Amino acid sequence: MAAPRVAVVGAGLIGLSTALHIAEVIPSCCSITLLSEQFSPNTTSDVAAGMLIPHTYPGTPIHVQKQWFKETFTYLFAISNSAEASEAGIHLVSGWQVFKNPLEAEVPFWSDIVLGFRLMSAAELQKFPQHSHGQAFTTLKCECPPYLMWLEKRLKANGVQIHTRKVADLWELHSEYDIVVNCAGIGARQLVGDQQLFPIRGQVLKVHAPWVKNFIRDGDGLTYIYPGIHSVTLGGTREKESWCLSPDPGTTRDIFDRCCSLEPSLQRAQDIRVKVGLRPSRSCVRLQKEVLSQGGAKLLVVHNYGHGAGGFSVHRGTAKEAAHLVGECIAALEGSSSKAKL
């Protein structure tokens, strides 16, 4: 049979990384095309802070989440130690996660994956008088637009075709492709009618404060300071079911005030820019195969979306699992072809 034709729908972080992993692990078994209406810098992923600190998915077993995070951290850590680090925008950053109340579990499931995890000392906690407990560790940060551009460059180098196209219905692709990988993010709600998928609006500030070298994250994850190469990201908000992409001035002031309470020197920050994105959220990442059929025709689909605020922390791990499912689809197509010949 001819090489199966695979289309990946969506060019945010999940779509790009999934297409790349398929191209790397199944290079000669299929042709790959990436389809999207929007590309960087106009994706939700471009707004993300890009910090590798996992967010828990209630509907996904912890051991699965840990494996996704470990694979992602290992992959990005290797890039950070390579000549590609600057272009890809991957770097290590150390800092603190602080809490106002004692934790049920002082050691999170990912503590042995990040570097140098430990509980904060009393001397360190003096910097945060409103907080009584804390964790110190080193993790990775992705500079989002550069990383997305680096992924796109890698895709082209691996022979992946990239086309600007709005896909309104996965079935419209059935005559052109044998397998479709759905990485449409929040667009999957309309694309496949997933009512379990909902937006969580996030508003962040990008400021010039080059003296800030360490990340600071309030334990609830709502307030954070994440230093990058060119700017510091201040956050944030979690507004469930809000579709508004316009910045709110009151929210901007609130974010800035909250972050200044953690790091007073931010009062001197300059060049404040406001970004808004809609995190594609559900109780668990949808990572599964599906067979669509109409009138005797079939289309094999692999879904990989619904990563919410944790996409950067698990993107390589879920891409690996999605690529494995694509491999199973290719094997099924080859099996059907062999039976047809008999």
HELIX and SHEET records of a PDB file:
HELIX    1   1 LEU A   13  VAL A   25  1                                  13    
HELIX    2   2 THR A   44  ASP A   46  5                                   3    
HELIX    3   3 ILE A   62  SER A   80  1                                  19    
HELIX    4   4 ALA A   85  ALA A   88  1                                   4    
HELIX    5   5 ALA A  122  LEU A  125  1                                   4    
HELIX    6   6 CYS A  144  ALA A  157  1                                  14    
HELIX    7   7 LEU A  170  LEU A  173  5                                   4    
HELIX    8   8 GLY A  185  GLY A  187  5                                   3    
HELIX    9   9 ALA A  188  LEU A  191  1                                   4    
HELIX   10  10 PRO A  249  LEU A  262  1                                  14    
HELIX   11  11 PRO A  264  ARG A  268  5                                   5    
HELIX   12  12 GLY A  308  GLY A  310  5                                   3    
HELIX   13  13 GLY A  311  LYS A  341  1                                  31    
SHEET    1   A13 LEU A 115  LEU A 119  0                                        
SHEET    2   A13 HIS A 133  CYS A 142 -1                                        
SHEET    3   A13 ILE A  90  PHE A  99 -1                                        
SHEET    4   A13 PHE A 215  ASP A 218  1                                        
SHEET    5   A13 TYR A 224  PRO A 227 -1                                        
SHEET    6   A13 VAL A 232  GLY A 235 -1                                        
SHEET    7   A13 PHE A 198  HIS A 208 -1                                        
SHEET    8   A13 GLN A 270  GLN A 294 -1                                        
SHEET    9   A13 ALA A 297  HIS A 307 -1                                        
SHEET   10   A13 ILE A 179  ASN A 182  1                                        
SHEET   11   A13 ARG A   5  VAL A   9  1                                        
SHEET   12   A13 SER A  31  SER A  36  1                                        
SHEET   13   A13 GLN A 161  THR A 164  1                                        
SHEET    1   B 8 LEU A 115  LEU A 119  0                                        
SHEET    2   B 8 HIS A 133  CYS A 142 -1                                        
SHEET    3   B 8 ILE A  90  PHE A  99 -1                                        
SHEET    4   B 8 PHE A 215  ASP A 218  1                                        
SHEET    5   B 8 TYR A 224  PRO A 227 -1                                        
SHEET    6   B 8 VAL A 232  GLY A 235 -1                                        
SHEET    7   B 8 PHE A 198  HIS A 208 -1                                        
SHEET    8   B 8 GLU A 239  LYS A 240 -1                                        
END                                                                             
